[in-house]
Amino acid sequence: MTKRILLLALLCTLSFTGLKAQIYYCMSYADYQEGQWTELDTLKLKGRGQSHKIKTDNDSLNKVLKDEAFAVLYHDTLLVNMGHMYYKGERFGKGYAPAYIYGDDQICFVSRLPREKDASLAPAAFSMGFMFGAIGGAIMAGAYAASVEGHYCFLVRREYEGGRVEARMIGDEYMQRYEQSSPEFYAEYMSVNKKKRREQAAHVLPLLKEWQLIDY
């Protein structure tokens, strides 16, 4: 089984098992890729849009989740710690953001550029999503982000010693890899003439969904 299938199997198990806790965390991108998760008994998720604070009843564990953990699996929603994420040397911010499985085992998330202050989405959009459960919240947040100007799709690229994680934008430079291997997909991406509009999540995220490059 591929790592992607293993993670999806875990997600399915968590979704339909009522006797076990449905909350896990991992400490690094490598742990995520290898399926190394630690179970949590309880978790409180507070925040809005793409920025959420995660707390438990244990102060020591709260510090680990805030400063050290890489990702949390909250029921059937994957959340990544934005405090570890950097793009071109700049950190995205604090808190956890909903993310998607991209390809085999990569992680995709939607955000503004790090230098832009307003990196969160409208609170109403995310709270409405959570009316339909954790996975509904992630879908709602992602869909809303895709409609807001200034948001882009990013992939986790690599993790450095110490926990710093580098992200890459899914834009023109990244999409060139599909020009030969998937010309129809590349042509659909390039159908928007202006680069600034073409690279935004409003254009990219629906394409990733349509071509089944992201899962949720």
Backbone as JSON Lines, residues from 0, in Angstrom:
{"i":0,"aa":"M","n":[0.84,-1.22,0.0],"ca":[0.0,0.0,0.0],"c":[0.86,1.25,0.0]}
{"i":1,"aa":"T","n":[0.45,2.26,-0.73],"ca":[1.19,3.5,-0.74],"c":[0.92,4.27,0.54]}
{"i":2,"aa":"K","n":[1.78,5.26,0.81],"ca":[1.59,6.08,2.01],"c":[0.26,6.81,1.95]}
{"i":3,"aa":"R","n":[-0.14,7.22,0.73],"ca":[-1.4,7.93,0.59],"c":[-2.56,7.03,0.98]}
{"i":4,"aa":"I","n":[-2.54,5.78,0.52],"ca":[-3.6,4.85,0.86],"c":[-3.64,4.6,2.36]}
{"i":5,"aa":"L","n":[-2.45,4.5,2.99],"ca":[-2.39,4.28,4.43],"c":[-3.02,5.43,5.19]}
{"i":6,"aa":"L","n":[-2.71,6.67,4.76],"ca":[-3.28,7.83,5.43],"c":[-4.78,7.89,5.21]}
{"i":7,"aa":"L","n":[-5.21,7.63,3.99],"ca":[-6.64,7.65,3.72],"c":[-7.37,6.56,4.5]}
{"i":8,"aa":"A","n":[-6.71,5.41,4.65],"ca":[-7.3,4.34,5.45],"c":[-7.45,4.78,6.91]}
{"i":9,"aa":"L","n":[-6.43,5.5,7.4],"ca":[-6.5,6.02,8.76],"c":[-7.64,7.01,8.89]}
{"i":10,"aa":"L","n":[-7.79,7.89,7.89],"ca":[-8.88,8.86,7.91],"c":[-10.23,8.16,7.95]}
{"i":11,"aa":"C","n":[-10.38,7.12,7.15],"ca":[-11.64,6.38,7.13],"c":[-11.9,5.71,8.48]}
{"i":12,"aa":"T","n":[-10.85,5.15,9.06],"ca":[-10.98,4.5,10.36],"c":[-11.44,5.49,11.41]}
{"i":13,"aa":"L","n":[-10.83,6.68,11.4],"ca":[-11.2,7.7,12.38],"c":[-12.62,8.17,12.15]}
{"i":14,"aa":"S","n":[-13.05,8.24,10.9],"ca":[-14.37,8.76,10.59],"c":[-15.49,7.85,11.09]}
{"i":15,"aa":"F","n":[-15.24,6.54,11.1],"ca":[-16.32,5.62,11.41],"c":[-16.12,4.85,12.71]}
{"i":16,"aa":"T","n":[-15.1,5.18,13.48],"ca":[-14.86,4.48,14.75],"c":[-15.25,5.4,15.9]}
{"i":17,"aa":"G","n":[-16.3,5.03,16.61],"ca":[-16.77,5.88,17.69],"c":[-16.14,5.56,19.03]}
{"i":18,"aa":"L","n":[-15.49,4.41,19.14],"ca":[-14.95,3.98,20.42],"c":[-13.56,4.54,20.69]}
{"i":19,"aa":"K","n":[-12.9,5.06,19.66],"ca":[-11.54,5.56,19.83],"c":[-11.51,7.07,19.62]}
{"i":20,"aa":"A","n":[-10.52,7.69,20.21],"ca":[-10.33,9.12,19.99],"c":[-10.09,9.36,18.51]}
{"i":21,"aa":"Q","n":[-10.6,10.45,17.99],"ca":[-10.46,10.77,16.58],"c":[-9.51,11.95,16.39]}
{"i":22,"aa":"I","n":[-8.58,12.12,17.31],"ca":[-7.66,13.25,17.25],"c":[-6.23,12.74,17.41]}
{"i":23,"aa":"Y","n":[-5.37,13.12,16.48],"ca":[-3.97,12.7,16.5],"c":[-3.09,13.9,16.15]}
{"i":24,"aa":"Y","n":[-1.81,13.81,16.51],"ca":[-0.86,14.82,16.07],"c":[0.45,14.14,15.69]}
{"i":25,"aa":"C","n":[1.23,14.82,14.84],"ca":[2.55,14.32,14.5],"c":[3.55,15.46,14.66]}
{"i":26,"aa":"M","n":[4.8,15.11,14.88],"ca":[5.8,16.1,15.25],"c":[6.61,16.67,14.08]}
{"i":27,"aa":"S","n":[6.52,16.05,12.91],"ca":[7.33,16.53,11.78],"c":[6.7,16.11,10.47]}
{"i":28,"aa":"Y","n":[7.17,16.71,9.38],"ca":[6.7,16.33,8.05],"c":[7.1,14.88,7.75]}
{"i":29,"aa":"A","n":[8.27,14.48,8.22],"ca":[8.71,13.1,8.04],"c":[7.77,12.13,8.76]}
{"i":30,"aa":"D","n":[7.34,12.5,9.98],"ca":[6.39,11.66,10.71],"c":[5.06,11.56,9.95]}
{"i":31,"aa":"Y","n":[4.62,12.67,9.39],"ca":[3.4,12.66,8.59],"c":[3.52,11.68,7.42]}
{"i":32,"aa":"Q","n":[4.65,11.75,6.72],"ca":[4.85,10.89,5.56],"c":[4.92,9.42,5.94]}
{"i":33,"aa":"E","n":[5.44,9.14,7.14],"ca":[5.59,7.76,7.58],"c":[4.38,7.27,8.38]}
{"i":34,"aa":"G","n":[3.39,8.14,8.58],"ca":[2.21,7.74,9.33],"c":[2.43,7.59,10.82]}
{"i":35,"aa":"Q","n":[3.38,8.36,11.37],"ca":[3.69,8.3,12.8],"c":[2.86,9.33,13.56]}
{"i":36,"aa":"W","n":[1.72,8.91,14.08],"ca":[0.8,9.8,14.78],"c":[0.68,9.42,16.24]}
{"i":37,"aa":"T","n":[0.47,10.44,17.09],"ca":[0.24,10.22,18.52],"c":[-1.19,10.61,18.84]}
{"i":38,"aa":"E","n":[-1.86,9.76,19.58],"ca":[-3.28,9.98,19.87],"c":[-3.48,11.04,20.95]}
{"i":39,"aa":"L","n":[-4.52,11.85,20.8],"ca":[-4.94,12.82,21.8],"c":[-6.32,12.44,22.31]}
{"i":40,"aa":"D","n":[-6.54,12.64,23.61],"ca":[-7.85,12.33,24.18],"c":[-8.86,13.42,23.89]}
{"i":41,"aa":"T","n":[-8.44,14.65,24.06],"ca":[-9.35,15.78,23.86],"c":[-8.61,16.91,23.14]}
{"i":42,"aa":"L","n":[-9.39,17.76,22.52],"ca":[-8.8,18.91,21.83],"c":[-9.87,19.98,21.66]}
{"i":43,"aa":"K","n":[-9.46,21.24,21.85],"ca":[-10.35,22.37,21.62],"c":[-9.79,23.17,20.45]}
{"i":44,"aa":"L","n":[-10.62,23.41,19.46],"ca":[-10.22,24.14,18.27],"c":[-10.89,25.49,18.28]}
{"i":45,"aa":"K","n":[-10.08,26.56,18.36],"ca":[-10.62,27.92,18.4],"c":[-9.97,28.75,17.3]}
{"i":46,"aa":"G","n":[-10.75,29.62,16.71],"ca":[-10.18,30.5,15.7],"c":[-11.13,30.72,14.55]}
{"i":47,"aa":"R","n":[-10.56,31.21,13.44],"ca":[-11.39,31.47,12.28],"c":[-10.55,31.3,11.02]}
{"i":48,"aa":"G","n":[-11.23,31.05,9.93],"ca":[-10.57,30.97,8.63],"c":[-9.4,30.03,8.59]}
{"i":49,"aa":"Q","n":[-8.22,30.56,8.29],"ca":[-7.03,29.74,8.15],"c":[-6.14,29.8,9.39]}
{"i":50,"aa":"S","n":[-6.63,30.35,10.49],"ca":[-5.8,30.48,11.69],"c":[-6.56,29.96,12.91]}
{"i":51,"aa":"H","n":[-6.12,28.82,13.44],"ca":[-6.82,28.19,14.55],"c":[-5.85,27.85,15.68]}
{"i":52,"aa":"K","n":[-6.28,28.12,16.91],"ca":[-5.51,27.75,18.08],"c":[-5.99,26.38,18.55]}
{"i":53,"aa":"I","n":[-5.05,25.54,18.9],"ca":[-5.37,24.19,19.35],"c":[-4.95,24.05,20.81]}
{"i":54,"aa":"K","n":[-5.89,23.62,21.64],"ca":[-5.61,23.48,23.06],"c":[-6.17,22.16,23.59]}
{"i":55,"aa":"T","n":[-5.52,21.66,24.65],"ca":[-6.0,20.49,25.37],"c":[-6.12,20.88,26.84]}
{"i":56,"aa":"D","n":[-6.36,19.91,27.7],"ca":[-6.43,20.18,29.14],"c":[-5.06,20.08,29.81]}
{"i":57,"aa":"N","n":[-4.02,19.85,29.01],"ca":[-2.66,19.66,29.52],"c":[-1.78,20.81,29.04]}
{"i":58,"aa":"D","n":[-1.28,21.63,29.97],"ca":[-0.49,22.8,29.62],"c":[0.8,22.43,28.89]}
{"i":59,"aa":"S","n":[1.45,21.37,29.34],"ca":[2.7,20.95,28.69],"c":[2.45,20.51,27.26]}
{"i":60,"aa":"L","n":[1.37,19.79,27.04],"ca":[1.02,19.34,25.7],"c":[0.61,20.51,24.83]}
{"i":61,"aa":"N","n":[-0.04,21.51,25.42],"ca":[-0.41,22.71,24.67],"c":[0.83,23.39,24.08]}
{"i":62,"aa":"K","n":[1.89,23.44,24.86],"ca":[3.13,24.06,24.38],"c":[3.73,23.25,23.24]}
{"i":63,"aa":"V","n":[3.66,21.93,23.35],"ca":[4.17,21.07,22.28],"c":[3.38,21.3,20.99]}
{"i":64,"aa":"L","n":[2.07,21.34,21.11],"ca":[1.23,21.54,19.94],"c":[1.43,22.91,19.32]}
{"i":65,"aa":"K","n":[1.67,23.91,20.13],"ca":[1.86,25.27,19.63],"c":[3.23,25.45,18.99]}
{"i":66,"aa":"D","n":[4.28,24.97,19.65],"ca":[5.64,25.31,19.23],"c":[6.37,24.21,18.46]}
{"i":67,"aa":"E","n":[5.97,22.96,18.63],"ca":[6.76,21.87,18.09],"c":[6.03,20.98,17.08]}
{"i":68,"aa":"A","n":[4.77,20.71,17.3],"ca":[4.05,19.77,16.43],"c":[3.94,20.31,15.01]}
{"i":69,"aa":"F","n":[3.88,19.39,14.07],"ca":[3.78,19.76,12.65],"c":[2.33,19.78,12.17]}
{"i":70,"aa":"A","n":[1.55,18.78,12.55],"ca":[0.18,18.68,12.05],"c":[-0.72,17.99,13.06]}
{"i":71,"aa":"V","n":[-2.0,18.25,12.93],"ca":[-3.02,17.61,13.76],"c":[-4.08,17.01,12.84]}
{"i":72,"aa":"L","n":[-4.5,15.8,13.15],"ca":[-5.6,15.16,12.45],"c":[-6.81,15.27,13.35]}
{"i":73,"aa":"Y","n":[-7.71,16.19,13.04],"ca":[-8.87,16.51,13.87],"c":[-10.09,15.87,13.23]}
{"i":74,"aa":"H","n":[-10.51,14.71,13.79],"ca":[-11.55,13.91,13.16],"c":[-11.07,13.55,11.74]}
{"i":75,"aa":"D","n":[-11.68,14.09,10.7],"ca":[-11.22,13.76,9.35],"c":[-10.66,14.99,8.63]}
{"i":76,"aa":"T","n":[-10.18,15.95,9.39],"ca":[-9.58,17.15,8.8],"c":[-8.11,17.24,9.19]}
{"i":77,"aa":"L","n":[-7.27,17.48,8.22],"ca":[-5.84,17.67,8.45],"c":[-5.56,19.15,8.64]}
{"i":78,"aa":"L","n":[-4.87,19.5,9.73],"ca":[-4.48,20.89,9.99],"c":[-2.97,20.95,10.16]}
{"i":79,"aa":"V","n":[-2.34,21.95,9.55],"ca":[-0.89,22.08,9.64],"c":[-0.52,23.33,10.43]}
{"i":80,"aa":"N","n":[0.6,23.25,11.13],"ca":[1.08,24.33,11.98],"c":[1.78,25.38,11.13]}
{"i":81,"aa":"M","n":[1.14,26.52,10.94],"ca":[1.69,27.57,10.07],"c":[2.91,28.24,10.68]}
{"i":82,"aa":"G","n":[3.11,28.05,11.98],"ca":[4.29,28.61,12.63],"c":[5.59,28.02,12.12]}
{"i":83,"aa":"H","n":[5.52,26.84,11.47],"ca":[6.71,26.2,10.91],"c":[6.89,26.51,9.43]}
{"i":84,"aa":"M","n":[5.87,27.09,8.79],"ca":[5.86,27.23,7.34],"c":[6.5,28.55,6.88]}
{"i":85,"aa":"Y","n":[7.4,28.42,5.91],"ca":[8.08,29.59,5.34],"c":[7.99,29.57,3.83]}
{"i":86,"aa":"Y","n":[7.92,30.76,3.26],"ca":[7.95,30.91,1.81],"c":[8.93,32.02,1.47]}
{"i":87,"aa":"K","n":[9.97,31.67,0.75],"ca":[11.02,32.62,0.37],"c":[11.58,33.35,1.59]}
{"i":88,"aa":"G","n":[11.82,32.61,2.66],"ca":[12.46,33.16,3.84],"c":[11.53,33.85,4.82]}
{"i":89,"aa":"E","n":[10.24,33.94,4.51],"ca":[9.29,34.62,5.39],"c":[8.29,33.62,5.97]}
{"i":90,"aa":"R","n":[8.0,33.75,7.25],"ca":[7.08,32.84,7.91],"c":[5.65,33.26,7.64]}
{"i":91,"aa":"F","n":[4.78,32.27,7.44],"ca":[3.37,32.56,7.16],"c":[2.67,33.19,8.35]}
{"i":92,"aa":"G","n":[2.88,32.65,9.54],"ca":[2.19,33.19,10.7],"c":[2.04,32.16,11.79]}
{"i":93,"aa":"K","n":[1.01,32.33,12.63],"ca":[0.79,31.43,13.76],"c":[-0.5,30.65,13.56]}
{"i":94,"aa":"G","n":[-0.68,29.64,14.38],"ca":[-1.92,28.86,14.35],"c":[-1.89,27.74,13.34]}
{"i":95,"aa":"Y","n":[-3.0,27.0,13.29],"ca":[-3.14,25.86,12.4],"c":[-4.11,26.2,11.27]}
{"i":96,"aa":"A","n":[-3.84,25.66,10.08],"ca":[-4.7,25.91,8.92],"c":[-5.12,24.58,8.31]}
{"i":97,"aa":"P","n":[-6.35,24.49,7.78],"ca":[-6.8,23.28,7.08],"c":[-5.92,23.02,5.86]}
{"i":98,"aa":"A","n":[-5.71,21.74,5.57],"ca":[-4.86,21.37,4.43],"c":[-5.45,20.18,3.7]}
{"i":99,"aa":"Y","n":[-4.92,19.91,2.51],"ca":[-5.39,18.83,1.66],"c":[-4.24,17.88,1.34]}
{"i":100,"aa":"I","n":[-4.58,16.62,1.08],"ca":[-3.59,15.68,0.58],"c":[-3.43,15.91,-0.91]}
{"i":101,"aa":"Y","n":[-2.19,16.13,-1.35],"ca":[-1.9,16.39,-2.76],"c":[-1.04,15.26,-3.31]}
{"i":102,"aa":"G","n":[-1.48,14.65,-4.42],"ca":[-0.7,13.58,-5.02],"c":[-0.62,12.38,-4.09]}
{"i":103,"aa":"D","n":[0.58,11.83,-3.94],"ca":[0.76,10.63,-3.13],"c":[0.7,10.93,-1.64]}
{"i":104,"aa":"D","n":[1.52,11.89,-1.17],"ca":[1.53,12.15,0.27],"c":[1.94,13.58,0.58]}
{"i":105,"aa":"Q","n":[1.88,14.46,-0.41],"ca":[2.23,15.86,-0.17],"c":[1.07,16.6,0.48]}
{"i":106,"aa":"I","n":[1.36,17.8,0.97],"ca":[0.35,18.61,1.64],"c":[0.17,19.92,0.89]}
{"i":107,"aa":"C","n":[-1.08,20.27,0.62],"ca":[-1.42,21.53,-0.04],"c":[-2.24,22.38,0.93]}
{"i":108,"aa":"F","n":[-1.95,23.67,1.0],"ca":[-2.76,24.58,1.81],"c":[-2.93,25.9,1.07]}
{"i":109,"aa":"V","n":[-3.94,26.67,1.46],"ca":[-4.26,27.95,0.83],"c":[-3.96,29.07,1.8]}
{"i":110,"aa":"S","n":[-3.27,30.1,1.33],"ca":[-2.92,31.21,2.21],"c":[-2.6,32.45,1.39]}
{"i":111,"aa":"R","n":[-2.62,33.59,2.04],"ca":[-2.02,34.79,1.47],"c":[-0.51,34.64,1.53]}
{"i":112,"aa":"L","n":[0.2,35.53,0.86],"ca":[1.65,35.56,0.98],"c":[2.02,35.96,2.4]}
{"i":113,"aa":"P","n":[3.14,35.45,2.93],"ca":[3.49,35.71,4.34],"c":[3.55,37.18,4.71]}
{"i":114,"aa":"R","n":[3.98,38.02,3.82],"ca":[4.14,39.44,4.17],"c":[2.81,40.16,4.32]}
{"i":115,"aa":"E","n":[1.73,39.56,3.85],"ca":[0.43,40.21,3.94],"c":[-0.2,39.91,5.28]}
{"i":116,"aa":"K","n":[-0.7,40.93,5.94],"ca":[-1.16,40.81,7.33],"c":[-2.43,40.0,7.46]}
{"i":117,"aa":"D","n":[-3.4,40.23,6.58],"ca":[-4.7,39.58,6.73],"c":[-4.66,38.2,6.11]}
{"i":118,"aa":"A","n":[-4.17,37.2,6.87],"ca":[-4.05,35.85,6.35],"c":[-5.22,34.96,6.75]}
{"i":119,"aa":"S","n":[-6.2,35.51,7.44],"ca":[-7.34,34.7,7.86],"c":[-8.54,34.98,6.98]}
{"i":120,"aa":"L","n":[-9.5,34.07,7.0],"ca":[-10.7,34.22,6.21],"c":[-11.83,34.71,7.09]}
{"i":121,"aa":"A","n":[-12.92,35.07,6.45],"ca":[-14.08,35.54,7.2],"c":[-14.55,34.48,8.18]}
{"i":122,"aa":"P","n":[-14.8,34.85,9.44],"ca":[-15.18,33.86,10.44],"c":[-16.48,33.15,10.1]}
{"i":123,"aa":"A","n":[-17.41,33.85,9.46],"ca":[-18.7,33.23,9.15],"c":[-18.53,32.04,8.24]}
{"i":124,"aa":"A","n":[-17.63,32.13,7.3],"ca":[-17.44,31.04,6.34],"c":[-16.99,29.78,7.03]}
{"i":125,"aa":"F","n":[-16.05,29.93,7.98],"ca":[-15.53,28.72,8.62],"c":[-16.5,28.17,9.65]}
{"i":126,"aa":"S","n":[-17.18,29.05,10.39],"ca":[-18.12,28.55,11.38],"c":[-19.27,27.84,10.69]}
{"i":127,"aa":"M","n":[-19.7,28.33,9.53],"ca":[-20.74,27.66,8.77],"c":[-20.28,26.28,8.35]}
{"i":128,"aa":"G","n":[-19.01,26.18,7.95],"ca":[-18.47,24.9,7.54],"c":[-18.52,23.89,8.68]}
{"i":129,"aa":"F","n":[-18.22,24.33,9.89],"ca":[-18.18,23.4,11.01],"c":[-19.57,22.95,11.45]}
{"i":130,"aa":"M","n":[-20.61,23.61,10.93],"ca":[-21.95,23.09,11.17],"c":[-22.11,21.71,10.54]}
{"i":131,"aa":"F","n":[-21.29,21.46,9.51],"ca":[-21.36,20.18,8.8],"c":[-20.23,19.26,9.19]}
{"i":132,"aa":"G","n":[-19.53,19.55,10.29],"ca":[-18.45,18.69,10.76],"c":[-17.1,19.25,10.37]}
{"i":133,"aa":"A","n":[-16.05,18.6,10.89],"ca":[-14.69,19.08,10.66],"c":[-14.32,19.09,9.2]}
{"i":134,"aa":"I","n":[-14.66,18.01,8.48],"ca":[-14.29,17.96,7.08],"c":[-15.05,19.01,6.28]}
{"i":135,"aa":"G","n":[-16.3,19.27,6.66],"ca":[-17.06,20.32,6.0],"c":[-16.44,21.68,6.21]}
{"i":136,"aa":"G","n":[-15.87,21.9,7.42],"ca":[-15.21,23.16,7.7],"c":[-14.01,23.38,6.81]}
{"i":137,"aa":"A","n":[-13.22,22.33,6.61],"ca":[-12.03,22.45,5.77],"c":[-12.41,22.75,4.33]}
{"i":138,"aa":"I","n":[-13.45,22.07,3.84],"ca":[-13.9,22.3,2.48],"c":[-14.4,23.72,2.33]}
{"i":139,"aa":"M","n":[-15.21,24.18,3.31],"ca":[-15.74,25.52,3.25],"c":[-14.63,26.56,3.26]}
{"i":140,"aa":"A","n":[-13.64,26.37,4.16],"ca":[-12.54,27.32,4.26],"c":[-11.75,27.38,2.97]}
{"i":141,"aa":"G","n":[-11.47,26.21,2.4],"ca":[-10.71,26.18,1.16],"c":[-11.47,26.8,0.02]}
{"i":142,"aa":"A","n":[-12.75,26.49,-0.08],"ca":[-13.56,27.05,-1.15],"c":[-13.68,28.56,-1.02]}
{"i":143,"aa":"Y","n":[-13.85,29.04,0.22],"ca":[-13.96,30.48,0.42],"c":[-12.65,31.18,0.1]}
{"i":144,"aa":"A","n":[-11.53,30.57,0.52],"ca":[-10.23,31.16,0.23],"c":[-10.01,31.27,-1.26]}
{"i":145,"aa":"A","n":[-10.47,30.26,-2.0],"ca":[-10.28,30.27,-3.44],"c":[-11.02,31.41,-4.11]}
{"i":146,"aa":"S","n":[-12.05,31.93,-3.45],"ca":[-12.83,33.0,-4.06],"c":[-12.34,34.39,-3.66]}
{"i":147,"aa":"V","n":[-11.4,34.45,-2.73],"ca":[-10.92,35.73,-2.23],"c":[-9.62,36.12,-2.92]}
{"i":148,"aa":"E","n":[-9.56,37.32,-3.44],"ca":[-8.36,37.77,-4.14],"c":[-7.16,37.81,-3.19]}
{"i":149,"aa":"G","n":[-6.01,37.4,-3.67],"ca":[-4.8,37.47,-2.87],"c":[-4.44,36.18,-2.17]}
{"i":150,"aa":"H","n":[-5.22,35.12,-2.36],"ca":[-4.89,33.82,-1.79],"c":[-4.29,32.92,-2.86]}
{"i":151,"aa":"Y","n":[-3.32,32.09,-2.43],"ca":[-2.6,31.22,-3.35],"c":[-2.54,29.81,-2.77]}
{"i":152,"aa":"C","n":[-2.28,28.84,-3.64],"ca":[-2.1,27.45,-3.21],"c":[-0.61,27.18,-3.02]}
{"i":153,"aa":"F","n":[-0.28,26.51,-1.93],"ca":[1.12,26.19,-1.61],"c":[1.26,24.7,-1.34]}
{"i":154,"aa":"L","n":[2.44,24.18,-1.61],"ca":[2.8,22.81,-1.27],"c":[3.93,22.82,-0.27]}
{"i":155,"aa":"V","n":[3.87,21.88,0.7],"ca":[5.02,21.67,1.56],"c":[6.14,21.1,0.7]}
{"i":156,"aa":"R","n":[7.31,21.74,0.73],"ca":[8.41,21.33,-0.15],"c":[9.43,20.47,0.57]}
{"i":157,"aa":"R","n":[9.96,20.98,1.66],"ca":[10.94,20.2,2.42],"c":[10.99,20.7,3.86]}
{"i":158,"aa":"E","n":[11.5,19.85,4.73],"ca":[11.63,20.17,6.15],"c":[13.11,20.18,6.52]}
{"i":159,"aa":"Y","n":[13.53,21.2,7.26],"ca":[14.91,21.32,7.69],"c":[15.04,20.92,9.15]}
{"i":160,"aa":"E","n":[16.25,20.64,9.55],"ca":[16.51,20.31,10.95],"c":[16.09,21.49,11.83]}
{"i":161,"aa":"G","n":[15.4,21.19,12.89],"ca":[14.89,22.25,13.75],"c":[13.41,22.51,13.53]}
{"i":162,"aa":"G","n":[12.83,21.89,12.48],"ca":[11.39,22.01,12.28],"c":[10.94,23.02,11.26]}
{"i":163,"aa":"R","n":[11.86,23.84,10.74],"ca":[11.47,24.82,9.73],"c":[11.07,24.1,8.44]}
{"i":164,"aa":"V","n":[9.91,24.51,7.87],"ca":[9.37,23.85,6.69],"c":[9.26,24.87,5.55]}
{"i":165,"aa":"E","n":[9.79,24.51,4.41],"ca":[9.75,25.39,3.24],"c":[8.57,25.01,2.36]}
{"i":166,"aa":"A","n":[7.83,26.01,1.9],"ca":[6.69,25.79,1.01],"c":[6.97,26.4,-0.36]}
{"i":167,"aa":"R","n":[6.32,25.85,-1.37],"ca":[6.43,26.4,-2.72],"c":[5.03,26.75,-3.23]}
{"i":168,"aa":"M","n":[4.93,27.8,-4.01],"ca":[3.64,28.18,-4.58],"c":[3.33,27.31,-5.79]}
{"i":169,"aa":"I","n":[2.06,26.94,-5.93],"ca":[1.62,26.26,-7.14],"c":[1.26,27.34,-8.15]}
{"i":170,"aa":"G","n":[2.27,27.8,-8.88],"ca":[2.1,28.86,-9.86],"c":[2.74,28.47,-11.17]}
{"i":171,"aa":"D","n":[3.08,29.47,-11.98],"ca":[3.62,29.21,-13.31],"c":[4.85,28.31,-13.29]}
{"i":172,"aa":"E","n":[5.79,28.6,-12.4],"ca":[7.03,27.83,-12.36],"c":[6.75,26.37,-12.03]}
{"i":173,"aa":"Y","n":[5.89,26.13,-11.04],"ca":[5.57,24.76,-10.65],"c":[4.8,24.03,-11.76]}
{"i":174,"aa":"M","n":[3.85,24.72,-12.37],"ca":[2.98,24.1,-13.35],"c":[3.69,23.69,-14.64]}
{"i":175,"aa":"Q","n":[4.86,24.22,-14.88],"ca":[5.6,23.87,-16.1],"c":[5.89,22.37,-16.18]}
{"i":176,"aa":"R","n":[5.94,21.7,-15.05],"ca":[6.22,20.26,-15.04],"c":[5.12,19.47,-15.73]}
{"i":177,"aa":"Y","n":[3.92,20.06,-15.85],"ca":[2.8,19.37,-16.47],"c":[2.68,19.66,-17.97]}
{"i":178,"aa":"E","n":[3.51,20.54,-18.48],"ca":[3.39,20.93,-19.9],"c":[3.53,19.73,-20.83]}
{"i":179,"aa":"Q","n":[4.45,18.82,-20.5],"ca":[4.67,17.65,-21.33],"c":[3.87,16.44,-20.83]}
{"i":180,"aa":"S","n":[3.84,16.23,-19.52],"ca":[3.19,15.03,-18.98],"c":[1.67,15.08,-19.01]}
{"i":181,"aa":"S","n":[1.09,16.28,-18.8],"ca":[-0.38,16.45,-18.8],"c":[-0.74,17.74,-19.54]}
{"i":182,"aa":"P","n":[-0.59,17.73,-20.88],"ca":[-0.79,18.96,-21.65],"c":[-2.19,19.56,-21.52]}
{"i":183,"aa":"E","n":[-3.21,18.72,-21.36],"ca":[-4.57,19.24,-21.24],"c":[-4.72,20.01,-19.92]}
{"i":184,"aa":"F","n":[-4.2,19.45,-18.86],"ca":[-4.24,20.13,-17.57],"c":[-3.47,21.45,-17.63]}
{"i":185,"aa":"Y","n":[-2.28,21.4,-18.22],"ca":[-1.45,22.61,-18.33],"c":[-2.14,23.67,-19.17]}
{"i":186,"aa":"A","n":[-2.79,23.26,-20.25],"ca":[-3.48,24.22,-21.12],"c":[-4.64,24.87,-20.37]}
{"i":187,"aa":"E","n":[-5.34,24.09,-19.56],"ca":[-6.45,24.64,-18.78],"c":[-5.92,25.63,-17.75]}
{"i":188,"aa":"Y","n":[-4.8,25.31,-17.14],"ca":[-4.19,26.26,-16.19],"c":[-3.79,27.54,-16.9]}
{"i":189,"aa":"M","n":[-3.18,27.44,-18.08],"ca":[-2.69,28.6,-18.82],"c":[-3.79,29.38,-19.54]}
{"i":190,"aa":"S","n":[-5.04,28.92,-19.44],"ca":[-6.14,29.57,-20.14],"c":[-6.43,30.97,-19.63]}
{"i":191,"aa":"V","n":[-5.98,31.29,-18.43],"ca":[-6.11,32.65,-17.88],"c":[-4.88,33.43,-18.31]}
{"i":192,"aa":"N","n":[-5.07,34.53,-19.01],"ca":[-3.96,35.24,-19.63],"c":[-3.03,35.94,-18.65]}
{"i":193,"aa":"K","n":[-3.58,36.64,-17.67],"ca":[-2.76,37.41,-16.75],"c":[-2.17,36.51,-15.66]}
{"i":194,"aa":"K","n":[-0.86,36.58,-15.49],"ca":[-0.17,35.72,-14.53],"c":[-0.7,35.92,-13.12]}
{"i":195,"aa":"K","n":[-0.95,37.17,-12.72],"ca":[-1.39,37.45,-11.36],"c":[-2.71,36.74,-11.06]}
{"i":196,"aa":"R","n":[-3.63,36.74,-12.0],"ca":[-4.91,36.05,-11.82],"c":[-4.75,34.55,-11.96]}
{"i":197,"aa":"R","n":[-3.88,34.12,-12.87],"ca":[-3.68,32.71,-13.15],"c":[-3.13,31.95,-11.94]}
{"i":198,"aa":"E","n":[-2.26,32.6,-11.17],"ca":[-1.6,31.93,-10.05],"c":[-2.43,31.92,-8.77]}
{"i":199,"aa":"Q","n":[-3.54,32.64,-8.75],"ca":[-4.31,32.73,-7.52],"c":[-5.16,31.48,-7.29]}
{"i":200,"aa":"A","n":[-5.47,31.24,-6.02],"ca":[-6.23,30.05,-5.64],"c":[-7.59,29.99,-6.31]}
{"i":201,"aa":"A","n":[-8.15,31.15,-6.63],"ca":[-9.45,31.18,-7.3],"c":[-9.42,30.42,-8.61]}
{"i":202,"aa":"H","n":[-8.26,30.37,-9.24],"ca":[-8.1,29.62,-10.49],"c":[-7.49,28.23,-10.25]}
{"i":203,"aa":"V","n":[-6.52,28.15,-9.35],"ca":[-5.75,26.92,-9.18],"c":[-6.52,25.84,-8.41]}
{"i":204,"aa":"L","n":[-7.14,26.2,-7.29],"ca":[-7.77,25.19,-6.44],"c":[-8.87,24.4,-7.17]}
{"i":205,"aa":"P","n":[-9.77,25.06,-7.92],"ca":[-10.77,24.28,-8.66],"c":[-10.14,23.33,-9.67]}
{"i":206,"aa":"L","n":[-9.02,23.71,-10.28],"ca":[-8.34,22.82,-11.22],"c":[-7.78,21.6,-10.5]}
{"i":207,"aa":"L","n":[-7.18,21.8,-9.34],"ca":[-6.63,20.69,-8.58],"c":[-7.74,19.71,-8.18]}
{"i":208,"aa":"K","n":[-8.91,20.25,-7.85],"ca":[-10.05,19.4,-7.52],"c":[-10.55,18.66,-8.76]}
{"i":209,"aa":"E","n":[-10.71,19.39,-9.85],"ca":[-11.23,18.8,-11.08],"c":[-10.35,17.66,-11.58]}
{"i":210,"aa":"W","n":[-9.05,17.83,-11.48],"ca":[-8.1,16.83,-11.97],"c":[-7.69,15.84,-10.87]}
{"i":211,"aa":"Q","n":[-8.41,15.89,-9.75],"ca":[-8.23,14.93,-8.65],"c":[-6.79,14.88,-8.13]}
{"i":212,"aa":"L","n":[-6.18,16.06,-8.05],"ca":[-4.83,16.16,-7.51],"c":[-4.85,16.41,-6.0]}
{"i":213,"aa":"I","n":[-6.01,16.83,-5.48],"ca":[-6.15,16.99,-4.03],"c":[-7.32,16.15,-3.56]}
{"i":214,"aa":"D","n":[-7.22,15.69,-2.32],"ca":[-8.26,14.87,-1.7],"c":[-8.78,15.58,-0.47]}
{"i":215,"aa":"Y","n":[-10.1,15.52,-0.28],"ca":[-10.71,15.86,1.01],"c":[-12.09,15.3,1.06]}
